[in-house]
Amino acid sequence: MPKRSYDEQIADMEKKLEIQKNRLKEIKARKKAEEKSKERKERTHRLIQIGAICEEVYGEPITEGALQDALRKFLRDQDSRGQYYSGALNKAKAAPEAANAEGAAGNIQS
């Protein structure tokens, strides 16, 4: 078998690299699609949980418009009520962070 020229070897290597490059692009695209799908599912789950809580508090199934409008008005008008809703959310968000910080501080002092 005749020895292949450098040009032929280089062309073969470039072809293999192009194939690997395309595979890598496909893998990255699949990963990105999976991440987006996971984020959409998590968001949908949160929205369903919120809707279920609203129906539980409201006492009956939520119909188009009525409760949604009341909830929007409540959230928009919270400024006039001292932002109690935002304050409660911020406290709830800060509580786990404070507990983690205290735990870390306790580990340092031990």
C-alpha distance (Angstrom), angle and dihedral (degrees) to the residues before:
residue distance angle dihedral
M1 . . .
P2 3.79 . .
K3 3.76 118.2 .
R4 3.79 113.2 -103.0
S5 3.76 118.7 -119.5
Y6 3.76 123.0 -113.9
D7 3.79 89.7 -111.2
E8 3.81 90.9 57.1
Q9 3.80 91.5 47.1
I10 3.79 91.2 49.3
A11 3.82 91.4 48.1
D12 3.81 90.7 51.5
M13 3.78 92.1 48.9
E14 3.80 91.8 48.1
K15 3.81 89.8 50.6
K16 3.81 91.2 51.3
L17 3.80 91.1 47.6
E18 3.81 90.8 50.7
I19 3.81 90.2 51.9
Q20 3.82 90.9 50.0
K21 3.79 90.5 46.5
N22 3.81 90.6 53.6
R23 3.81 91.2 47.8
L24 3.78 90.2 50.9
K25 3.82 90.9 51.1
E26 3.81 90.1 50.7
I27 3.80 92.2 49.5
K28 3.81 91.9 48.7
A29 3.81 90.8 48.6
R30 3.82 91.3 50.2
K31 3.81 91.2 48.6
K32 3.80 91.7 50.0
A33 3.82 91.3 48.2
E34 3.81 91.1 50.2
E35 3.80 91.6 49.7
K36 3.81 91.6 49.9
S37 3.79 90.4 47.6
K38 3.80 91.0 50.6
E39 3.82 91.4 48.8
R40 3.83 91.1 49.7
K41 3.81 91.2 49.7
E42 3.81 91.9 49.0
R43 3.82 91.3 48.5
T44 3.81 91.7 47.8
H45 3.80 90.1 49.7
R46 3.82 91.3 51.3
L47 3.80 91.6 48.8
I48 3.79 91.4 49.5
Q49 3.81 90.5 50.4
I50 3.81 91.0 50.4
G51 3.80 90.8 48.6
A52 3.80 91.5 49.4
I53 3.80 91.3 51.4
C54 3.80 91.0 48.3
E55 3.81 91.1 50.8
E56 3.80 90.3 47.7
V57 3.80 92.3 52.2
Y58 3.81 93.3 39.8
G59 3.80 90.5 51.2
E60 3.79 98.2 -135.5
P61 3.80 140.6 49.4
I62 3.77 114.6 -64.4
T63 3.77 113.6 -112.5
E64 3.78 125.4 -155.3
G65 3.76 111.1 -78.8
A66 3.80 109.1 -4.2
L67 3.78 103.7 80.2
Q68 3.79 93.8 27.3
D69 3.80 90.6 56.9
A70 3.82 91.3 46.8
L71 3.81 91.3 49.7
R72 3.82 92.6 48.0
K73 3.82 90.6 49.7
F74 3.81 91.1 47.9
L75 3.80 92.5 51.4
R76 3.82 94.3 43.9
D77 3.80 94.0 46.6
Q78 3.78 96.3 48.4
D79 3.82 90.5 101.6
S80 3.80 89.6 70.7
R81 3.82 89.6 51.0
G82 3.79 95.8 52.2
Q83 3.79 96.6 -95.2
Y84 3.79 92.9 -83.9
Y85 3.79 92.1 160.0
S86 3.82 94.1 52.6
G87 3.78 90.8 43.2
A88 3.80 91.6 52.9
L89 3.81 91.7 48.3
N90 3.80 91.9 49.0
K91 3.81 91.5 49.2
A92 3.80 91.0 49.6
K93 3.79 90.3 48.6
A94 3.82 92.6 47.7
A95 3.82 94.8 46.8
P96 3.83 96.5 73.0
E97 3.81 90.6 43.7
A98 3.82 91.1 51.4
A99 3.80 91.0 48.3
N100 3.81 90.3 51.5
A101 3.80 91.2 48.7
E102 3.82 91.6 49.3
G103 3.80 90.8 48.8
A104 3.77 91.2 51.1
A105 3.81 91.7 47.3
G106 3.81 89.8 50.0
N107 3.78 90.9 52.9
I108 3.81 91.4 51.8
Q109 3.80 94.0 50.5
S110 3.82 93.8 48.7
